[in-house]
Amino acid sequence: MFTVININRLKIYLKKNKQKIMIIPHVSPDGDAIGSTLGFYHFLKALGHQPFILSPDEYPYYLDWLPDIEKVYIANQLDTSQLENLFWNTRLIACLDFNAINRAEGLSEKIMESSIPILMVDHHETPEPFADMIFHDNKASSTCEMVYRLIETLDWLNFINIECAKCLYTGIVTDTGCFRYALSERVHEIAGKLLQKDIQPLKIHNSLFNNNSEERLRFLGHMLKERLVVHKDLRFAYFKQTFSDKQKYHLKEGDSEGIVNYALSIRGIDLACYLTEEDGYTKFSFRSLGEVPAIYFAKHFGGGGHHNAAGAKTHDLTIDDAEKQLVELVKNNQHLIHLS
Ligand SMILES: [Mn+2]
């Protein structure tokens, strides 16, 4: 469903001179979250505003080459007065690539307490009604696609400069898994328009995917050899990453990203999960093929996302309990998996 609310009001805001605008991606931001916030940031700057990005936590290393990423503020590294300063005099808060306010984690309360108008641009299922202005389509490939479409709706496409185009292209590439998922004629058309800005796509691909540290690759080998569990009869496979794995391989933000897809790539496997033991909580990252609803399994543990890619986080379960419950859940829902 495509939802557009109060975008005229947004245009009126943006026609004013030099507005201080806060842009927020979701916690543990990925390529689409950072690509869309930075893309929107470059667009707003070109339009003459004073935007800045405030991320709930650190962004992954594989995005550290994006233009102006060093200017992103990391909320959990700031003290209270620094945060106050950022909120002070802000005229608009743009929430990008999430639609449940708790995805802003430590910032959620501050956002809701402030009386600053909120814009939501997103493509995840079932948006919560916390925003004053909404540009949402759960059929879109990525929030970067949505930012492009928003700029088009505002009739300001000429303000997309090369920096903006690089960021938006990056989010489209990462969220579609290099043009494999959630494809449409529209997303290829938009990618084509971005290429016209001379963004050197091969360079972007190399920066994203040929940029592994040796340690990350050794870690991948360890996960594949020691931590992959395959239940062929359930058409289900998962990884279990413990806290000691994280310490042993000195994992950085983003190091475990995408590994779940190896489990999904096994013949006869239609549902995969990556379980992560963190300090005080357990994380689930689900992927599925075709009609199999990854989102159903994420929702069971209080999470959300997309039909084929979804996640959850629980403070109530140890990783061992989470693993047991997960396997039970998959066993009890075989009708959702044996679809074809
Ligand atoms: Mn996204």
Boltz pocket constraint, residues with backbone or C-beta under 6 A from the ligand:
constraints:
  - pocket:
      binder: B
      contacts: [[A, 32], [A, 33], [A, 97], [A, 123], [A, 141], [A, 142], [A, 143], [A, 175]]
      max_distance: 6.0
